[in-house]
Amino acid sequence: MDITERIDTSGAFCPMPILEIAKVMRRLSAGALVELISTDRGLEADLPAWCDATGHELVRLERRGTSYVGFVRKVG
């Protein structure tokens, strides 16, 4: 995957991971791919819900040890 930007919010809890990806998405062009890393288990529910609400594409969400890693493509 060709990642445009990587955001590491390890150690931060809700709502920080979603606030950070929202801030980054505002300045990127359509088609950009963002990798979001978080240690907040709430990301499993929060990131898909945020993508549904904003229309961005959740490409993949996986767990890596104690981290959750989401890949989101900016739409429109």
Secondary structure, DSSP 4 states (H G I P E B T S, - for coil): ---SEEEE-TT--TTHHHHHHHHHHHHSPTT-EEEEEES-TTHHHHHHHHHHHH--EEEEEEEETTEEEEEEE---
